[in-house]
Amino acid sequence: MELLAISLAEPKQVEYHGRSISTGIYKEPVEGPVKVGTFGLEGDVQVDLKNHGGKDKAIYVYTVENYRFWERELNKSSFAFGQFGENFTVSGMPDDTVHIGDIFAIGKLVVQVTQPRVPCFKLGIRMGDPSFVDAFLNSGRNGFYFRVLEEGEVNSGDTIVRLQQDEVRLNIRDAMLAIIKGPRQQEIIERALRIEALSESWQESLKKRRK
């Protein structure tokens, strides 16, 4: 597993339904090293703190394997890293192999997986297609968030090491079924709520969906 790129963003104003809104989804790769603290990467701006950022969503991670899927699906030759709004573009970490609660080391930085990414309408703006949000949501290729357990600096090219695998072993792809109505929804909700590392916002949301 490898950290391929580190991407940051400044706030950008975009037009949406006739009004101007601010977003931090237009992230671009930067040269390292980059300092990473409890609330995210130095130099990165999270505009919508209700849905992004905070301790439980300090770093958004997306794997290059998902890039290749979308390039085929959308008939694109290639996307620049940062296209999906991620801070870390990685390799070897597809959604069905990473579990909520897993702990990883990237250099001296130690991080823990807290939840999948649930896309908002701004991803549709970034992709130039509002319908992409639903396609992304249901793709099983959502990426995930890290909380920071130990602060540190990172560089592109750093090796990623899994230090601990959560005992519930609920992978990111399956975890998304907790918010999509279907035959496994309640089973996945119960499994997710057993994970101490689950983000606070997901704990609250899943308790409301529980039957």
C-alpha positions as CSV (number, residue, x, y, z in Angstrom):
1,M,0.0,0.0,0.0
2,E,1.3,3.4,-1.0
3,L,0.4,7.1,-0.6
4,L,0.5,8.2,-4.3
5,A,-0.6,11.8,-3.9
6,I,-1.5,14.4,-1.3
7,S,-4.1,17.0,-2.4
8,L,-5.2,20.3,-0.8
9,A,-7.7,23.0,-1.7
10,E,-8.5,26.6,-1.1
11,P,-12.2,27.7,-1.0
12,K,-13.6,28.1,-4.5
13,Q,-16.8,29.9,-5.6
14,V,-18.9,28.0,-8.0
15,E,-22.4,28.5,-9.6
16,Y,-25.1,26.2,-8.4
17,H,-28.8,26.7,-9.4
18,G,-28.2,30.4,-10.1
19,R,-26.3,31.2,-6.9
20,S,-22.7,31.3,-5.8
21,I,-21.6,28.7,-3.3
22,S,-18.2,28.0,-1.7
23,T,-16.6,24.6,-1.9
24,G,-13.3,22.9,-1.0
25,I,-13.8,19.9,-3.3
26,Y,-11.4,21.2,-6.0
27,K,-8.3,19.7,-4.6
28,E,-5.0,19.5,-6.4
29,P,-1.8,17.5,-5.6
30,V,1.0,19.3,-3.8
31,E,4.6,18.5,-3.1
32,G,5.4,17.2,0.4
33,P,6.1,17.0,3.2
34,V,2.7,18.0,4.5
35,K,1.9,18.2,8.2
36,V,-1.2,16.4,9.3
37,G,-2.9,17.2,12.6
38,T,-6.0,16.3,14.5
39,F,-8.3,18.3,12.2
40,G,-6.6,17.5,8.9
41,L,-3.9,18.6,6.5
42,E,-2.0,21.9,6.9
43,G,-3.1,24.2,4.1
44,D,-6.3,22.4,3.3
45,V,-9.7,24.1,3.8
46,Q,-12.9,22.3,4.6
47,V,-15.8,24.7,3.8
48,D,-18.8,22.6,5.0
49,L,-17.8,21.4,8.4
50,K,-21.2,19.9,9.0
51,N,-20.6,17.2,6.3
52,H,-16.8,17.3,6.0
53,G,-13.8,17.6,8.3
54,G,-13.7,17.5,12.0
55,K,-11.8,15.0,14.1
56,D,-13.7,12.0,12.7
57,K,-13.3,13.1,9.0
58,A,-9.9,14.7,9.1
59,I,-8.6,13.0,5.9
60,Y,-10.6,11.7,3.0
61,V,-8.9,8.8,1.2
62,Y,-9.6,7.4,-2.3
63,T,-7.8,4.5,-4.0
64,V,-6.3,4.5,-7.5
65,E,-8.1,1.3,-8.3
66,N,-11.4,3.3,-8.1
67,Y,-9.9,5.8,-10.4
68,R,-9.4,3.1,-13.0
69,F,-13.0,1.9,-12.6
70,W,-14.4,5.4,-13.2
71,E,-12.2,6.1,-16.1
72,R,-13.6,2.9,-17.8
73,E,-17.1,3.6,-16.6
74,L,-17.1,7.2,-17.8
75,N,-14.9,6.6,-20.9
76,K,-12.3,9.0,-19.7
77,S,-8.6,8.6,-20.5
78,S,-7.5,9.7,-17.1
79,F,-8.4,11.9,-14.1
80,A,-5.9,14.0,-12.2
81,F,-5.5,12.9,-8.6
82,G,-7.7,14.9,-6.3
83,Q,-10.6,14.7,-8.8
84,F,-12.9,13.1,-6.3
85,G,-12.1,15.6,-3.5
86,E,-9.7,13.3,-1.6
87,N,-6.8,14.4,0.4
88,F,-4.9,11.1,0.0
89,T,-4.8,9.1,-3.2
90,V,-3.6,5.6,-2.4
91,S,-2.9,2.3,-4.0
92,G,-3.8,-1.2,-2.7
93,M,-6.7,-0.1,-0.5
94,P,-9.9,-0.9,-2.3
95,D,-13.1,-0.5,-0.4
96,D,-13.7,-4.2,0.2
97,T,-10.3,-4.6,1.9
98,V,-10.4,-1.7,4.4
99,H,-12.5,-2.0,7.5
100,I,-14.0,0.7,9.8
101,G,-11.7,0.7,12.9
102,D,-8.5,-0.4,11.0
103,I,-5.4,1.5,12.1
104,F,-2.6,2.4,9.6
105,A,0.8,4.1,9.8
106,I,2.1,6.4,7.1
107,G,5.5,7.4,8.2
108,K,5.0,8.8,11.8
109,L,1.4,9.6,11.1
110,V,-1.0,7.0,12.7
111,V,-4.7,7.1,11.5
112,Q,-7.9,5.1,12.0
113,V,-10.7,4.5,9.6
114,T,-14.0,6.0,10.9
115,Q,-16.6,5.7,8.1
116,P,-17.3,5.6,4.3
117,R,-17.7,8.8,2.3
118,V,-21.3,9.8,1.6
119,P,-21.2,12.2,-1.4
120,C,-23.0,15.5,-1.4
121,F,-24.2,17.5,-4.4
122,K,-20.8,19.2,-4.7
123,L,-19.3,16.0,-6.2
124,G,-21.8,16.3,-9.0
125,I,-20.6,19.9,-9.6
126,R,-17.0,18.7,-9.6
127,M,-17.8,16.0,-12.1
128,G,-20.0,18.2,-14.3
129,D,-22.9,15.8,-13.9
130,P,-25.5,16.0,-11.0
131,S,-26.5,12.3,-11.6
132,F,-23.0,11.2,-10.8
133,V,-23.7,11.6,-7.1
134,D,-26.2,8.7,-7.1
135,A,-23.9,6.6,-9.3
136,F,-21.1,7.1,-6.9
137,L,-23.2,6.4,-3.8
138,N,-24.3,3.1,-5.1
139,S,-21.0,2.0,-6.7
140,G,-19.4,0.4,-3.7
141,R,-16.4,2.6,-4.4
142,N,-16.9,5.5,-2.0
143,G,-13.6,5.8,-0.2
144,F,-13.3,6.4,3.5
145,Y,-12.2,8.9,6.2
146,F,-9.4,8.8,8.7
147,R,-9.2,10.2,12.2
148,V,-5.7,11.1,13.3
149,L,-4.4,9.1,16.3
150,E,-0.8,10.5,16.1
151,E,0.1,13.6,14.2
152,G,3.0,13.6,11.7
153,E,4.3,14.6,8.3
154,V,3.6,12.7,5.0
155,N,5.1,12.6,1.5
156,S,3.8,11.2,-1.7
157,G,5.5,7.8,-2.1
158,D,5.2,6.9,1.6
159,T,4.5,3.3,2.4
160,I,1.2,2.6,4.2
161,V,1.3,-0.1,6.9
162,R,-1.8,-1.7,8.5
163,L,-1.0,-1.8,12.2
164,Q,-4.3,-3.3,13.4
165,Q,-7.5,-4.8,11.9
166,D,-10.8,-4.1,13.6
167,E,-12.3,-7.3,15.1
168,V,-15.8,-6.7,13.5
169,R,-14.2,-6.6,10.1
170,L,-16.9,-4.5,8.4
171,N,-15.4,-3.3,5.2
172,I,-16.2,0.0,3.6
173,R,-18.1,-1.5,0.7
174,D,-20.4,-3.4,3.0
175,A,-20.7,-0.5,5.5
176,M,-22.4,1.6,2.8
177,L,-25.3,-0.9,2.9
178,A,-26.2,0.5,6.3
179,I,-27.6,3.6,4.6
180,I,-29.2,2.0,1.6
181,K,-32.5,0.2,2.0
182,G,-32.1,-3.5,1.3
183,P,-32.1,-7.0,2.8
184,R,-28.8,-6.5,4.6
185,Q,-29.4,-3.0,6.0
186,Q,-30.3,-4.0,9.5
187,E,-27.6,-6.6,9.8
188,I,-25.0,-4.1,8.7
189,I,-26.3,-1.4,11.0
190,E,-25.9,-3.8,14.0
191,R,-22.4,-4.7,13.0
192,A,-21.4,-1.1,12.5
193,L,-22.7,-0.1,15.9
194,R,-20.5,-2.6,17.5
195,I,-17.4,-0.8,16.3
196,E,-16.0,1.7,18.9
197,A,-14.1,3.6,16.2
198,L,-17.3,4.4,14.1
199,S,-17.6,8.2,13.7
200,E,-20.0,10.0,16.0
201,S,-22.1,11.2,13.1
202,W,-22.6,7.7,11.7
203,Q,-23.4,6.3,15.2
204,E,-26.2,8.9,15.5
205,S,-27.5,8.3,11.9
206,L,-27.5,4.5,12.2
207,K,-29.3,4.5,15.5
208,K,-32.1,6.4,13.8
209,R,-32.3,3.9,11.0
210,R,-32.3,0.9,13.4
211,K,-35.5,-1.1,13.6
